[in-house]
Amino acid sequence: MNSNRPSSNRPVYLKLRDQIAAAIIDGAYAEGEMLPSVRALAAEQGANPLTVAKAYQQFQNDGLVEVQRGVGMYVVKGAAERLRARERDAFLREEWPEIRERMARLGLDPADLALST
């Protein structure tokens, strides 16, 4: 049995990547908007600037942000929807099977969840 949370042993740059992705999906960083500088985000998160740069590089490699030299990094059009689709697929593939198994083990029915909110 794995008692560790999935995110607890993930590298810091991936945790930062997830936080940035959530901010893009939620609209905190809107399409066309500039992301915080590497230094600013590192200071805000208490992270090493190289770690933030690595997280940002992943977004750039995935075509979700665009760099304007000397100006900054901007969220590209369609990034939120692409991230939402990717996160949804990852959830259904990686997290949902474990949740479904745990629900079955606990005798929970999805209808029970709707009543508890």
Stockholm file with secondary structure:
# STOCKHOLM 1.0

chainA/1-117         MNSNRPSSNRPVYLKLRDQIAAAIIDGAYAEGEMLPSVRALAAEQGANPLTVAKAYQQFQNDGLVEVQRGVGMYVVKGAAERLRARERDAFLREEWPEIRERMARLGLDPADLALST
#=GR chainA/1-117 SS CCCSCTTTTSCHHHHHHHHHHHHHHHTSSCTTCBCCCHHHHHHHHTCCHHHHHHHHHHHHHTTSEEEETTTEEEECTTHHHHHHHHHHHHIIIIIHHHHHHHHHHHTCCHHHHHHTC
#=GC SS_cons         CCCSCTTTTSCHHHHHHHHHHHHHHHTSSCTTCBCCCHHHHHHHHTCCHHHHHHHHHHHHHTTSEEEETTTEEEECTTHHHHHHHHHHHHIIIIIHHHHHHHHHHHTCCHHHHHHTC
//
